Amino acid sequence: SGWDGDDRLEKSGNMPWDKGRTLGEAWDELEEPKRRKDGPLRVALQDVCERGGIGSARVGRVETGVMKP
């Protein structure tokens, strides 16, 4: 079962009836989604971290566009 870690990274003898891929094999076959680099910059903010005496830092992910230094 998944609870015990069967078929996660390697085939398990506990599930001989399962002829499919392991979770690791399926994960490796996923393709990274294409991000638009020519669109406007859009950053999804996930968190704002307050640092005592330093200020705050925004944490997020670039969804479209390119962030330049």
N, CA, C, O and CB atoms as a CASP TS submission, in Angstrom:
PFRMAT TS
TARGET T0000
AUTHOR 0000-0000-0000
METHOD Language model
MODEL 1
PARENT N/A
ATOM      1  N   SER     1       0.832  -1.194   0.000  1.00  0.00           N
ATOM      2  CA  SER     1       0.000   0.000   0.000  1.00  0.00           C
ATOM      3  C   SER     1       0.869   1.247   0.000  1.00  0.00           C
ATOM      4  O   SER     1       2.061   1.168   0.295  1.00  0.00           O
ATOM      5  CB  SER     1      -0.942   0.004   1.209  1.00  0.00           C
ATOM      6  N   GLY     2       0.302   2.371  -0.319  1.00  0.00           N
ATOM      7  CA  GLY     2       1.024   3.634  -0.284  1.00  0.00           C
ATOM      8  C   GLY     2       1.453   4.007   1.112  1.00  0.00           C
ATOM      9  O   GLY     2       2.467   4.679   1.299  1.00  0.00           O
ATOM     10  N   TRP     3       0.681   3.573   2.097  1.00  0.00           N
ATOM     11  CA  TRP     3       1.016   3.865   3.495  1.00  0.00           C
ATOM     12  C   TRP     3       2.359   3.248   3.871  1.00  0.00           C
ATOM     13  O   TRP     3       3.136   3.843   4.617  1.00  0.00           O
ATOM     14  CB  TRP     3      -0.086   3.344   4.435  1.00  0.00           C
ATOM     15  N   ASP     4       2.625   2.055   3.350  1.00  0.00           N
ATOM     16  CA  ASP     4       3.870   1.353   3.657  1.00  0.00           C
ATOM     17  C   ASP     4       4.987   1.670   2.669  1.00  0.00           C
ATOM     18  O   ASP     4       6.113   1.205   2.847  1.00  0.00           O
ATOM     19  CB  ASP     4       3.624  -0.134   3.678  1.00  0.00           C
ATOM     20  N   GLY     5       4.699   2.453   1.634  1.00  0.00           N
ATOM     21  CA  GLY     5       5.723   2.834   0.669  1.00  0.00           C
ATOM     22  C   GLY     5       5.866   1.879  -0.497  1.00  0.00           C
ATOM     23  O   GLY     5       6.849   1.952  -1.233  1.00  0.00           O
ATOM     24  N   ASP     6       4.905   0.983  -0.683  1.00  0.00           N
ATOM     25  CA  ASP     6       4.983   0.038  -1.792  1.00  0.00           C
ATOM     26  C   ASP     6       4.824   0.750  -3.129  1.00  0.00           C
ATOM     27  O   ASP     6       3.938   1.589  -3.294  1.00  0.00           O
ATOM     28  CB  ASP     6       3.917  -1.047  -1.645  1.00  0.00           C
ATOM     29  N   ASP     7       5.681   0.414  -4.072  1.00  0.00           N
ATOM     30  CA  ASP     7       5.651   0.938  -5.442  1.00  0.00           C
ATOM     31  C   ASP     7       5.876   2.441  -5.526  1.00  0.00           C
ATOM     32  O   ASP     7       5.460   3.068  -6.501  1.00  0.00           O
ATOM     33  CB  ASP     7       4.337   0.604  -6.079  1.00  0.00           C
ATOM     34  N   ARG     8       6.512   3.020  -4.548  1.00  0.00           N
ATOM     35  CA  ARG     8       6.829   4.446  -4.646  1.00  0.00           C
ATOM     36  C   ARG     8       8.029   4.661  -5.551  1.00  0.00           C
ATOM     37  O   ARG     8       7.927   5.356  -6.562  1.00  0.00           O
ATOM     38  CB  ARG     8       7.099   5.042  -3.255  1.00  0.00           C
ATOM     39  N   LEU     9       9.168   4.071  -5.201  1.00  0.00           N
ATOM     40  CA  LEU     9      10.379   4.239  -5.997  1.00  0.00           C
ATOM     41  C   LEU     9      10.823   2.962  -6.676  1.00  0.00           C
ATOM     42  O   LEU     9      11.500   3.002  -7.703  1.00  0.00           O
ATOM     43  CB  LEU     9      11.486   4.753  -5.137  1.00  0.00           C
ATOM     44  N   GLU    10      10.449   1.840  -6.114  1.00  0.00           N
ATOM     45  CA  GLU    10      10.799   0.557  -6.735  1.00  0.00           C
ATOM     46  C   GLU    10       9.652  -0.419  -6.518  1.00  0.00           C
ATOM     47  O   GLU    10       8.861  -0.275  -5.585  1.00  0.00           O
ATOM     48  CB  GLU    10      12.133  -0.014  -6.148  1.00  0.00           C
ATOM     49  N   LYS    11       9.575  -1.417  -7.398  1.00  0.00           N
ATOM     50  CA  LYS    11       8.497  -2.404  -7.312  1.00  0.00           C
ATOM     51  C   LYS    11       8.562  -3.164  -5.996  1.00  0.00           C
ATOM     52  O   LYS    11       9.639  -3.452  -5.475  1.00  0.00           O
ATOM     53  CB  LYS    11       8.568  -3.384  -8.491  1.00  0.00           C
ATOM     54  N   SER    12       7.391  -3.480  -5.475  1.00  0.00           N
ATOM     55  CA  SER    12       7.290  -4.173  -4.195  1.00  0.00           C
ATOM     56  C   SER    12       6.730  -5.575  -4.407  1.00  0.00           C
ATOM     57  O   SER    12       5.878  -5.785  -5.271  1.00  0.00           O
ATOM     58  CB  SER    12       6.405  -3.380  -3.208  1.00  0.00           C
ATOM     59  N   GLY    13       7.203  -6.518  -3.629  1.00  0.00           N
ATOM     60  CA  GLY    13       6.669  -7.874  -3.677  1.00  0.00           C
ATOM     61  C   GLY    13       5.309  -7.984  -3.024  1.00  0.00           C
ATOM     62  O   GLY    13       4.638  -9.006  -3.164  1.00  0.00           O
ATOM     63  N   ASN    14       4.889  -6.948  -2.310  1.00  0.00           N
ATOM     64  CA  ASN    14       3.592  -6.962  -1.633  1.00  0.00           C
ATOM     65  C   ASN    14       2.426  -6.728  -2.582  1.00  0.00           C
ATOM     66  O   ASN    14       1.273  -6.955  -2.218  1.00  0.00           O
ATOM     67  CB  ASN    14       3.569  -5.918  -0.548  1.00  0.00           C
ATOM     68  N   MET    15       2.725  -6.270  -3.817  1.00  0.00           N
ATOM     69  CA  MET    15       1.654  -5.975  -4.769  1.00  0.00           C
ATOM     70  C   MET    15       1.981  -6.586  -6.133  1.00  0.00           C
ATOM     71  O   MET    15       2.183  -5.849  -7.098  1.00  0.00           O
ATOM     72  CB  MET    15       1.443  -4.443  -4.897  1.00  0.00           C
ATOM     73  N   PRO    16       2.039  -7.929  -6.233  1.00  0.00           N
ATOM     74  CA  PRO    16       2.405  -8.564  -7.501  1.00  0.00           C
ATOM     75  C   PRO    16       1.378  -8.335  -8.611  1.00  0.00           C
ATOM     76  O   PRO    16       1.713  -8.457  -9.789  1.00  0.00           O
ATOM     77  CB  PRO    16       2.588 -10.045  -7.290  1.00  0.00           C
ATOM     78  N   TRP    17       0.153  -8.009  -8.260  1.00  0.00           N
ATOM     79  CA  TRP    17      -0.900  -7.787  -9.237  1.00  0.00           C
ATOM     80  C   TRP    17      -0.745  -6.445  -9.953  1.00  0.00           C
ATOM     81  O   TRP    17      -1.332  -6.243 -11.016  1.00  0.00           O
ATOM     82  CB  TRP    17      -2.255  -7.860  -8.561  1.00  0.00           C
ATOM     83  N   ASP    18       0.027  -5.536  -9.389  1.00  0.00           N
ATOM     84  CA  ASP    18       0.187  -4.203  -9.973  1.00  0.00           C
ATOM     85  C   ASP    18       1.262  -4.238 -11.054  1.00  0.00           C
ATOM     86  O   ASP    18       2.442  -4.416 -10.750  1.00  0.00           O
ATOM     87  CB  ASP    18       0.548  -3.163  -8.882  1.00  0.00           C
ATOM     88  N   LYS    19       0.864  -4.068 -12.307  1.00  0.00           N
ATOM     89  CA  LYS    19       1.791  -4.112 -13.444  1.00  0.00           C
ATOM     90  C   LYS    19       2.149  -2.712 -13.933  1.00  0.00           C
ATOM     91  O   LYS    19       2.888  -2.572 -14.908  1.00  0.00           O
ATOM     92  CB  LYS    19       1.184  -4.922 -14.590  1.00  0.00           C
ATOM     93  N   GLY    20       1.642  -1.686 -13.281  1.00  0.00           N
ATOM     94  CA  GLY    20       1.873  -0.306 -13.722  1.00  0.00           C
ATOM     95  C   GLY    20       3.212   0.244 -13.257  1.00  0.00           C
ATOM     96  O   GLY    20       4.055  -0.479 -12.726  1.00  0.00           O
ATOM     97  N   ARG    21       3.380   1.533 -13.470  1.00  0.00           N
ATOM     98  CA  ARG    21       4.618   2.225 -13.113  1.00  0.00           C
ATOM     99  C   ARG    21       4.649   2.521 -11.622  1.00  0.00           C
ATOM    100  O   ARG    21       3.621   2.523 -10.945  1.00  0.00           O
ATOM    101  CB  ARG    21       4.765   3.528 -13.918  1.00  0.00           C
ATOM    102  N   THR    22       5.855   2.770 -11.130  1.00  0.00           N
ATOM    103  CA  THR    22       5.982   3.230  -9.750  1.00  0.00           C
ATOM    104  C   THR    22       5.696   4.725  -9.736  1.00  0.00           C
ATOM    105  O   THR    22       5.650   5.364 -10.788  1.00  0.00           O
ATOM    106  CB  THR    22       7.407   2.914  -9.162  1.00  0.00           C
ATOM    107  N   LEU    23       5.507   5.274  -8.560  1.00  0.00           N
ATOM    108  CA  LEU    23       5.267   6.700  -8.436  1.00  0.00           C
ATOM    109  C   LEU    23       6.461   7.490  -8.965  1.00  0.00           C
ATOM    110  O   LEU    23       6.283   8.513  -9.626  1.00  0.00           O
ATOM    111  CB  LEU    23       4.981   7.072  -6.978  1.00  0.00           C
ATOM    112  N   GLY    24       7.672   7.024  -8.680  1.00  0.00           N
ATOM    113  CA  GLY    24       8.874   7.695  -9.154  1.00  0.00           C
ATOM    114  C   GLY    24       8.972   7.706 -10.672  1.00  0.00           C
ATOM    115  O   GLY    24       9.377   8.712 -11.255  1.00  0.00           O
ATOM    116  N   GLU    25       8.609   6.604 -11.324  1.00  0.00           N
ATOM    117  CA  GLU    25       8.634   6.537 -12.784  1.00  0.00           C
ATOM    118  C   GLU    25       7.615   7.494 -13.391  1.00  0.00           C
ATOM    119  O   GLU    25       7.910   8.189 -14.363  1.00  0.00           O
ATOM    120  CB  GLU    25       8.361   5.106 -13.259  1.00  0.00           C
ATOM    121  N   ALA    26       6.425   7.529 -12.818  1.00  0.00           N
ATOM    122  CA  ALA    26       5.391   8.437 -13.309  1.00  0.00           C
ATOM    123  C   ALA    26       5.816   9.893 -13.106  1.00  0.00           C
ATOM    124  O   ALA    26       5.577  10.731 -13.976  1.00  0.00           O
ATOM    125  CB  ALA    26       4.050   8.166 -12.594  1.00  0.00           C
ATOM    126  N   TRP    27       6.433  10.196 -11.986  1.00  0.00           N
ATOM    127  CA  TRP    27       6.894  11.550 -11.684  1.00  0.00           C
ATOM    128  C   TRP    27       7.953  11.994 -12.697  1.00  0.00           C
ATOM    129  O   TRP    27       7.938  13.137 -13.155  1.00  0.00           O
ATOM    130  CB  TRP    27       7.460  11.621 -10.248  1.00  0.00           C
ATOM    131  N   ASP    28       8.879  11.080 -13.048  1.00  0.00           N
ATOM    132  CA  ASP    28       9.947  11.405 -13.990  1.00  0.00           C
ATOM    133  C   ASP    28       9.427  11.679 -15.395  1.00  0.00           C
ATOM    134  O   ASP    28      10.093  12.362 -16.173  1.00  0.00           O
ATOM    135  CB  ASP    28      10.951  10.281 -14.036  1.00  0.00           C
ATOM    136  N   GLU    29       8.257  11.163 -15.730  1.00  0.00           N
ATOM    137  CA  GLU    29       7.700  11.350 -17.068  1.00  0.00           C
ATOM    138  C   GLU    29       6.927  12.657 -17.216  1.00  0.00           C
ATOM    139  O   GLU    29       6.562  13.030 -18.331  1.00  0.00           O
ATOM    140  CB  GLU    29       6.800  10.195 -17.408  1.00  0.00           C
ATOM    141  N   LEU    30       6.674  13.350 -16.126  1.00  0.00           N
ATOM    142  CA  LEU    30       5.957  14.620 -16.204  1.00  0.00           C
ATOM    143  C   LEU    30       6.820  15.666 -16.894  1.00  0.00           C
ATOM    144  O   LEU    30       8.036  15.701 -16.706  1.00  0.00           O
ATOM    145  CB  LEU    30       5.546  15.103 -14.800  1.00  0.00           C
ATOM    146  N   GLU    31       6.188  16.514 -17.689  1.00  0.00           N
ATOM    147  CA  GLU    31       6.897  17.588 -18.360  1.00  0.00           C
ATOM    148  C   GLU    31       6.653  18.895 -17.618  1.00  0.00           C
ATOM    149  O   GLU    31       5.552  19.156 -17.134  1.00  0.00           O
ATOM    150  CB  GLU    31       6.457  17.701 -19.835  1.00  0.00           C
ATOM    151  N   GLU    32       7.691  19.704 -17.540  1.00  0.00           N
ATOM    152  CA  GLU    32       7.564  20.997 -16.884  1.00  0.00           C
ATOM    153  C   GLU    32       6.670  21.903 -17.732  1.00  0.00           C
ATOM    154  O   GLU    32       6.839  21.969 -18.949  1.00  0.00           O
ATOM    155  CB  GLU    32       8.961  21.647 -16.660  1.00  0.00           C
ATOM    156  N   PRO    33       5.723  22.598 -17.104  1.00  0.00           N
ATOM    157  CA  PRO    33       4.857  23.474 -17.887  1.00  0.00           C
ATOM    158  C   PRO    33       5.658  24.629 -18.495  1.00  0.00           C
ATOM    159  O   PRO    33       6.605  25.138 -17.894  1.00  0.00           O
ATOM    160  CB  PRO    33       3.716  24.021 -17.009  1.00  0.00           C
ATOM    161  N   LYS    34       5.256  25.020 -19.688  1.00  0.00           N
ATOM    162  CA  LYS    34       5.925  26.124 -20.369  1.00  0.00           C
ATOM    163  C   LYS    34       5.421  27.439 -19.778  1.00  0.00           C
ATOM    164  O   LYS    34       4.221  27.628 -19.584  1.00  0.00           O
ATOM    165  CB  LYS    34       5.674  26.070 -21.912  1.00  0.00           C
ATOM    166  N   ARG    35       6.356  28.340 -19.498  1.00  0.00           N
ATOM    167  CA  ARG    35       5.988  29.653 -18.975  1.00  0.00           C
ATOM    168  C   ARG    35       6.184  30.693 -20.067  1.00  0.00           C
ATOM    169  O   ARG    35       7.165  30.663 -20.809  1.00  0.00           O
ATOM    170  CB  ARG    35       6.825  30.012 -17.714  1.00  0.00           C
ATOM    171  N   ARG    36       5.241  31.600 -20.147  1.00  0.00           N
ATOM    172  CA  ARG    36       5.355  32.672 -21.132  1.00  0.00           C
ATOM    173  C   ARG    36       6.395  33.676 -20.665  1.00  0.00           C
ATOM    174  O   ARG    36       6.278  34.238 -19.576  1.00  0.00           O
ATOM    175  CB  ARG    36       3.990  33.366 -21.363  1.00  0.00           C
ATOM    176  N   LYS    37       7.401  33.899 -21.481  1.00  0.00           N
ATOM    177  CA  LYS    37       8.432  34.872 -21.142  1.00  0.00           C
ATOM    178  C   LYS    37       8.192  36.202 -21.832  1.00  0.00           C
ATOM    179  O   LYS    37       8.781  37.215 -21.454  1.00  0.00           O
ATOM    180  CB  LYS    37       9.801  34.339 -21.511  1.00  0.00           C
ATOM    181  N   ASP    38       7.333  36.208 -22.840  1.00  0.00           N
ATOM    182  CA  ASP    38       7.089  37.433 -23.586  1.00  0.00           C
ATOM    183  C   ASP    38       5.934  38.259 -23.018  1.00  0.00           C
ATOM    184  O   ASP    38       5.697  39.377 -23.477  1.00  0.00           O
ATOM    185  CB  ASP    38       6.812  37.101 -25.024  1.00  0.00           C
ATOM    186  N   GLY    39       5.220  37.737 -22.040  1.00  0.00           N
ATOM    187  CA  GLY    39       4.089  38.445 -21.457  1.00  0.00           C
ATOM    188  C   GLY    39       4.520  39.405 -20.352  1.00  0.00           C
ATOM    189  O   GLY    39       5.709  39.530 -20.059  1.00  0.00           O
ATOM    190  N   PRO    40       3.558  40.076 -19.746  1.00  0.00           N
ATOM    191  CA  PRO    40       3.874  40.991 -18.652  1.00  0.00           C
ATOM    192  C   PRO    40       4.357  40.215 -17.426  1.00  0.00           C
ATOM    193  O   PRO    40       4.010  39.049 -17.244  1.00  0.00           O
ATOM    194  CB  PRO    40       2.645  41.848 -18.293  1.00  0.00           C
ATOM    195  N   LEU    41       5.150  40.864 -16.602  1.00  0.00           N
ATOM    196  CA  LEU    41       5.647  40.224 -15.390  1.00  0.00           C
ATOM    197  C   LEU    41       4.503  40.039 -14.404  1.00  0.00           C
ATOM    198  O   LEU    41       3.835  41.001 -14.023  1.00  0.00           O
ATOM    199  CB  LEU    41       6.785  41.056 -14.754  1.00  0.00           C
ATOM    200  N   ARG    42       4.290  38.822 -14.005  1.00  0.00           N
ATOM    201  CA  ARG    42       3.268  38.498 -13.002  1.00  0.00           C
ATOM    202  C   ARG    42       3.914  37.604 -11.959  1.00  0.00           C
ATOM    203  O   ARG    42       4.413  36.521 -12.265  1.00  0.00           O
ATOM    204  CB  ARG    42       2.013  37.799 -13.651  1.00  0.00           C
ATOM    205  N   VAL    43       3.896  38.075 -10.731  1.00  0.00           N
ATOM    206  CA  VAL    43       4.504  37.344  -9.621  1.00  0.00           C
ATOM    207  C   VAL    43       3.409  37.027  -8.610  1.00  0.00           C
ATOM    208  O   VAL    43       2.747  37.927  -8.094  1.00  0.00           O
ATOM    209  CB  VAL    43       5.666  38.166  -8.959  1.00  0.00           C
ATOM    210  N   ALA    44       3.229  35.759  -8.339  1.00  0.00           N
ATOM    211  CA  ALA    44       2.251  35.337  -7.336  1.00  0.00           C
ATOM    212  C   ALA    44       2.932  35.374  -5.970  1.00  0.00           C
ATOM    213  O   ALA    44       3.818  34.565  -5.696  1.00  0.00           O
ATOM    214  CB  ALA    44       1.685  33.899  -7.651  1.00  0.00           C
ATOM    215  N   LEU    45       2.524  36.305  -5.118  1.00  0.00           N
ATOM    216  CA  LEU    45       3.112  36.402  -3.778  1.00  0.00           C
ATOM    217  C   LEU    45       2.555  35.302  -2.893  1.00  0.00           C
ATOM    218  O   LEU    45       1.348  35.062  -2.865  1.00  0.00           O
ATOM    219  CB  LEU    45       2.837  37.790  -3.150  1.00  0.00           C
ATOM    220  N   GLN    46       3.441  34.639  -2.175  1.00  0.00           N
ATOM    221  CA  GLN    46       3.031  33.561  -1.293  1.00  0.00           C
ATOM    222  C   GLN    46       3.150  33.948   0.171  1.00  0.00           C
ATOM    223  O   GLN    46       2.401  33.453   1.013  1.00  0.00           O
ATOM    224  CB  GLN    46       3.852  32.330  -1.565  1.00  0.00           C
ATOM    225  N   ASP    47       4.095  34.838   0.473  1.00  0.00           N
ATOM    226  CA  ASP    47       4.309  35.178   1.876  1.00  0.00           C
ATOM    227  C   ASP    47       5.098  36.478   1.967  1.00  0.00           C
ATOM    228  O   ASP    47       5.806  36.851   1.032  1.00  0.00           O
ATOM    229  CB  ASP    47       5.048  34.036   2.618  1.00  0.00           C
ATOM    230  N   VAL    48       4.971  37.153   3.083  1.00  0.00           N
ATOM    231  CA  VAL    48       5.786  38.318   3.404  1.00  0.00           C
ATOM    232  C   VAL    48       6.473  38.011   4.724  1.00  0.00           C
ATOM    233  O   VAL    48       5.815  37.841   5.751  1.00  0.00           O
ATOM    234  CB  VAL    48       4.925  39.645   3.484  1.00  0.00           C
ATOM    235  N   CYS    49       7.793  37.942   4.691  1.00  0.00           N
ATOM    236  CA  CYS    49       8.571  37.603   5.888  1.00  0.00           C
ATOM    237  C   CYS    49       9.099  38.885   6.516  1.00  0.00           C
ATOM    238  O   CYS    49       9.818  39.646   5.868  1.00  0.00           O
ATOM    239  CB  CYS    49       9.745  36.633   5.544  1.00  0.00           C
ATOM    240  N   GLU    50       8.751  39.123   7.756  1.00  0.00           N
ATOM    241  CA  GLU    50       9.231  40.296   8.485  1.00  0.00           C
ATOM    242  C   GLU    50      10.545  39.947   9.173  1.00  0.00           C
ATOM    243  O   GLU    50      10.636  38.943   9.880  1.00  0.00           O
ATOM    244  CB  GLU    50       8.175  40.786   9.523  1.00  0.00           C
ATOM    245  N   ARG    51      11.558  40.775   8.964  1.00  0.00           N
ATOM    246  CA  ARG    51      12.854  40.590   9.597  1.00  0.00           C
ATOM    247  C   ARG    51      13.096  41.766  10.531  1.00  0.00           C
ATOM    248  O   ARG    51      13.118  42.920  10.101  1.00  0.00           O
ATOM    249  CB  ARG    51      13.994  40.467   8.536  1.00  0.00           C
ATOM    250  N   GLY    52      13.272  41.469  11.782  1.00  0.00           N
ATOM    251  CA  GLY    52      13.488  42.512  12.775  1.00  0.00           C
ATOM    252  C   GLY    52      14.725  43.343  12.479  1.00  0.00           C
ATOM    253  O   GLY    52      15.828  42.803  12.394  1.00  0.00           O
ATOM    254  N   GLY    53      14.555  44.651  12.320  1.00  0.00           N
ATOM    255  CA  GLY    53      15.664  45.546  12.068  1.00  0.00           C
ATOM    256  C   GLY    53      16.125  45.597  10.631  1.00  0.00           C
ATOM    257  O   GLY    53      16.898  46.484  10.268  1.00  0.00           O
ATOM    258  N   ILE    54      15.673  44.668   9.795  1.00  0.00           N
ATOM    259  CA  ILE    54      16.101  44.625   8.398  1.00  0.00           C
ATOM    260  C   ILE    54      14.984  45.088   7.473  1.00  0.00           C
ATOM    261  O   ILE    54      15.242  45.766   6.479  1.00  0.00           O
ATOM    262  CB  ILE    54      16.549  43.211   8.018  1.00  0.00           C
ATOM    263  N   GLY    55      13.773  44.733   7.786  1.00  0.00           N
ATOM    264  CA  GLY    55      12.630  45.047   6.927  1.00  0.00           C
ATOM    265  C   GLY    55      11.861  43.796   6.590  1.00  0.00           C
ATOM    266  O   GLY    55      11.850  42.838   7.364  1.00  0.00           O
ATOM    267  N   SER    56      11.222  43.798   5.446  1.00  0.00           N
ATOM    268  CA  SER    56      10.427  42.641   5.055  1.00  0.00           C
ATOM    269  C   SER    56      10.886  42.133   3.694  1.00  0.00           C
ATOM    270  O   SER    56      11.418  42.886   2.878  1.00  0.00           O
ATOM    271  CB  SER    56       8.926  42.993   5.023  1.00  0.00           C
ATOM    272  N   ALA    57      10.671  40.850   3.470  1.00  0.00           N
ATOM    273  CA  ALA    57      11.018  40.216   2.194  1.00  0.00           C
ATOM    274  C   ALA    57       9.763  39.565   1.637  1.00  0.00           C
ATOM    275  O   ALA    57       9.025  38.890   2.355  1.00  0.00           O
ATOM    276  CB  ALA    57      12.172  39.163   2.366  1.00  0.00           C
ATOM    277  N   ARG    58       9.535  39.774   0.366  1.00  0.00           N
ATOM    278  CA  ARG    58       8.396  39.143  -0.298  1.00  0.00           C
ATOM    279  C   ARG    58       8.863  37.832  -0.914  1.00  0.00           C
ATOM    280  O   ARG    58       9.939  37.757  -1.508  1.00  0.00           O
ATOM    281  CB  ARG    58       7.777  40.082  -1.384  1.00  0.00           C
ATOM    282  N   VAL    59       8.045  36.808  -0.766  1.00  0.00           N
ATOM    283  CA  VAL    59       8.360  35.491  -1.310  1.00  0.00           C
ATOM    284  C   VAL    59       7.278  35.151  -2.320  1.00  0.00           C
ATOM    285  O   VAL    59       6.087  35.247  -2.022  1.00  0.00           O
ATOM    286  CB  VAL    59       8.457  34.399  -0.181  1.00  0.00           C
ATOM    287  N   GLY    60       7.696  34.751  -3.518  1.00  0.00           N
ATOM    288  CA  GLY    60       6.718  34.422  -4.535  1.00  0.00           C
ATOM    289  C   GLY    60       7.329  33.673  -5.688  1.00  0.00           C
ATOM    290  O   GLY    60       8.455  33.182  -5.616  1.00  0.00           O
ATOM    291  N   ARG    61       6.562  33.595  -6.754  1.00  0.00           N
ATOM    292  CA  ARG    61       6.968  32.826  -7.920  1.00  0.00           C
ATOM    293  C   ARG    61       6.588  33.599  -9.183  1.00  0.00           C
ATOM    294  O   ARG    61       5.480  34.125  -9.287  1.00  0.00           O
ATOM    295  CB  ARG    61       6.314  31.415  -7.912  1.00  0.00           C
ATOM    296  N   VAL    62       7.509  33.662 -10.136  1.00  0.00           N
ATOM    297  CA  VAL    62       7.238  34.340 -11.400  1.00  0.00           C
ATOM    298  C   VAL    62       6.353  33.429 -12.247  1.00  0.00           C
ATOM    299  O   VAL    62       6.752  32.316 -12.589  1.00  0.00           O
ATOM    300  CB  VAL    62       8.568  34.700 -12.153  1.00  0.00           C
ATOM    301  N   GLU    63       5.157  33.900 -12.584  1.00  0.00           N
ATOM    302  CA  GLU    63       4.220  33.122 -13.405  1.00  0.00           C
ATOM    303  C   GLU    63       4.433  33.398 -14.885  1.00  0.00           C
ATOM    304  O   GLU    63       4.485  32.466 -15.688  1.00  0.00           O
ATOM    305  CB  GLU    63       2.769  33.442 -13.017  1.00  0.00           C
ATOM    306  N   THR    64       4.556  34.664 -15.252  1.00  0.00           N
ATOM    307  CA  THR    64       4.845  35.032 -16.633  1.00  0.00           C
ATOM    308  C   THR    64       5.856  36.168 -16.632  1.00  0.00           C
ATOM    309  O   THR    64       6.014  36.871 -15.635  1.00  0.00           O
ATOM    310  CB  THR    64       3.549  35.441 -17.393  1.00  0.00           C
ATOM    311  N   GLY    65       6.539  36.340 -17.761  1.00  0.00           N
ATOM    312  CA  GLY    65       7.507  37.410 -17.871  1.00  0.00           C
ATOM    313  C   GLY    65       8.857  36.996 -17.331  1.00  0.00           C
ATOM    314  O   GLY    65       9.069  35.845 -16.950  1.00  0.00           O
ATOM    315  N   VAL    66       9.772  37.960 -17.306  1.00  0.00           N
ATOM    316  CA  VAL    66      11.129  37.708 -16.844  1.00  0.00           C
ATOM    317  C   VAL    66      11.511  38.809 -15.874  1.00  0.00           C
ATOM    318  O   VAL    66      11.272  39.987 -16.139  1.00  0.00           O
ATOM    319  CB  VAL    66      12.132  37.633 -18.032  1.00  0.00           C
ATOM    320  N   MET    67      12.099  38.432 -14.761  1.00  0.00           N
ATOM    321  CA  MET    67      12.570  39.395 -13.770  1.00  0.00           C
ATOM    322  C   MET    67      14.046  39.665 -14.040  1.00  0.00           C
ATOM    323  O   MET    67      14.853  38.737 -14.083  1.00  0.00           O
ATOM    324  CB  MET    67      12.346  38.869 -12.307  1.00  0.00           C
ATOM    325  N   LYS    68      14.392  40.914 -14.219  1.00  0.00           N
ATOM    326  CA  LYS    68      15.768  41.277 -14.526  1.00  0.00           C
ATOM    327  C   LYS    68      16.377  42.018 -13.333  1.00  0.00           C
ATOM    328  O   LYS    68      15.683  42.761 -12.640  1.00  0.00           O
ATOM    329  CB  LYS    68      15.836  42.148 -15.811  1.00  0.00           C
ATOM    330  N   PRO    69      17.708  41.808 -13.092  1.00  0.00           N
ATOM    331  CA  PRO    69      18.349  42.507 -11.971  1.00  0.00           C
ATOM    332  C   PRO    69      18.508  43.987 -12.229  1.00  0.00           C
ATOM    333  O   PRO    69      19.030  44.709 -11.380  1.00  0.00           O
ATOM    334  CB  PRO    69      19.700  41.905 -11.684  1.00  0.00           C
TER
END
